[in-house]
Amino acid sequence: MKQPRADAVRNHQKILETAEHMFAKHGLEVSVDDIAHEAKIGIGTLYRHFPTKQALIAALAAAHFEQFAGRAEQLALSPHPAAALRELIELMVNESANKRDLLEALGGSKWTQSPEIEPLRARYQRALSKLLANGQRAGEICDDVSFAELSALIGGLFRSELDGRTRIRLVRVLFDGLRPRGRSDGSP
């Protein structure tokens, strides 16, 4: 396979970096024209690398989902599944603190519903499901909480314009609610 030219590699990276910065600051509604202008490249160059805005967003969102899926898989091996689940959610909250695009991606934005992202989203969901099941088997998480319910609760952390401090507080509230009834030993 032919190696891409150095200027093409630089342009590709410049587009990704500029898009990530602009999406993080302004959300996913930023136009590709504005991204091209900010990156100081022509719109044609942007479209050669990313034929649609959806493809550009997918490339950025995929990196986030890859990170979270990998970490969830590692944490699924933990002997303390509730603490591991909490660590994963806190990682996502911290990573999204100043990134509107990531908040939108984690909240299920229309922009991140793409075939490119679905395998990573599925991988993340499998690992999250395993964390939940492990926590329930260990008696650290209520056994009547479904994966769909947990996903909805986690998604709620990323669907609104909450500040980071409030999100962290809500993680605590979430885990207080996930704790098996009658258990008040301070566990996650």
N, C-alpha and C positions, 0 to 999 in steps of 0.2 A: 504494500500500500504506500502511496506517495505521501511524504511528509508535508504538512501544510507550511506555507511560507511564514517566515518570522513575523511579518507585518500582519498576517491574518490571525496568528496566534495572539499577538498583542491586541488587535482590535476585538477579538473574541473576549479576552480577559477584561479589556476596558469596558465593553458593553455590560458584562456581568457585574463588575464592580460598581459602575454607575447606576445600573438598574437596582442593584441591592441597596445602595445608599438612598436613592430616590424613593423606592418602594418602602423602605424602612421608615423614612421620614414622613412621607405623604400618603402611603397606602397604595394599594394595587390599581387604583384608578388613574395613575400617572400615565400619560400618553407615550407611545414609542417615539413620537416626534420629539417630545421633550427630552427623552433619554438620549436620543441620537444627538440632539443639540448640546446637551450637557457633556456628553462624551466626546464632542467635537469630531464626529464622524458623520458621513452622509446616511440618510435613511436607507438607501439601497444597501449599504454595507451592513447595517443592522439586520435588514431582512435576509441577506445572504447567510448570516449566521443563525438567525432565529426567524423563520418564515412567518410566524404569527406572534402576537403578544402572549398568547397562551403558551407557546413553546418557550419563550423567555421566562415567564413566570414558573413554568414547570421545571426548568433547569435549576432555578434558585430554590424552589420549594423542595425539589428532590434532595438537595443537599441537606436541608433541615430534617426531612423525614429519614434520610439515611443515618444521620447522627442519632436521632431519637430511637430508631429501630435497633441500631447497633447497641446502644446503651441499654435499652429494654431487654434485649437478648442476654446481655451480660448480667443484668440485675435479676433475671429470671432464675439464675443459678444460686442466688443468695439463700442462706439458711434463715434469713429474717425477711420474708416476703413483704410484709406490710411496710417495713422500713424501706425496702428496696422500691416498692411502688411509690412511696412518698418521695424518695430521692429522684425518681424519674419525673414526677410531676413538678417538683421544685426546680429541676433542671429546665424543663420546658417553660416554666413561669419566668425564671431568671433570664433565659435566652431571649424571651419575647418582650422583656421589659421595655425596651426602646425600639422595637421593630414592629411597626404597624402591619407590615406585610406578613410577618410570621404570625401575628395575632389573627389576621384574616385567614391564613392558611390553616392554622390549628382550629379555628372556629368554623371551618368548612366553607370558605368563600367560593363563589361560583368560578373564580379564576383558578382555583386549585383542583377542580374536578377535571382531571385529564387522564388519558390512558397511560401517559408516561409516569405518572405519580402513583397510580393504583397498585402496582406490585410492591412499592415501598410502603404505602399506606397499609396494605394487607400484611406485610411483614411486621410492621409496628403493631398492628392490631393483634396478630397472633401472639407476639411477645407480651403485650399488655394483658391479653386474656390468660396467658400462662401465669403471669404475676398474680392476677386476681385469684385464679384457681389455687395456686400455691398458698396464698394468704388464707383462703377459706379452709383448705385442708389442714393448715397449721393452727387453725382456730384464732387467727389474728384479724380476720375480716369476716363480717356477717355472712353467713352462708346463703342468705336470701337475696343478696345483691347480684343482679345479672350483669353481664358484660355490657349490654345496651344501656343499662342504667348508669354504670360507671362511666361509660363513654360520654353520655349526656352530661353528667356532672362535670367531668373534666372539660368537655367542650364549652360549658358555661363559663369557665374561667377565662376563656379566650374570645368570647362573643361580645363583650361589652368594653366600654372605654374605662375600665377600672385601672386605678394606679397600681403599681407594683406592690406597694405595702398592703393594699386591700386584697390583692390576689394571694399573697402569702398568708394573710389572715384566713382567707377562705379555704386555703389548702388545709389549715389546721381544723377548721370547722368540718370540712369534708372528711378528714380522717377521724374526727370525733364521732361522726355519723356512721362511718364504716366499721368502727370497733364493735365487736359482738356485745349484745345487751348484757348489762350487769358487769361488764369488765371495765374497771376504772383504774387500771394499774399504771397508767401513764404511757402505755405502749403506743406506737405510731398509729 
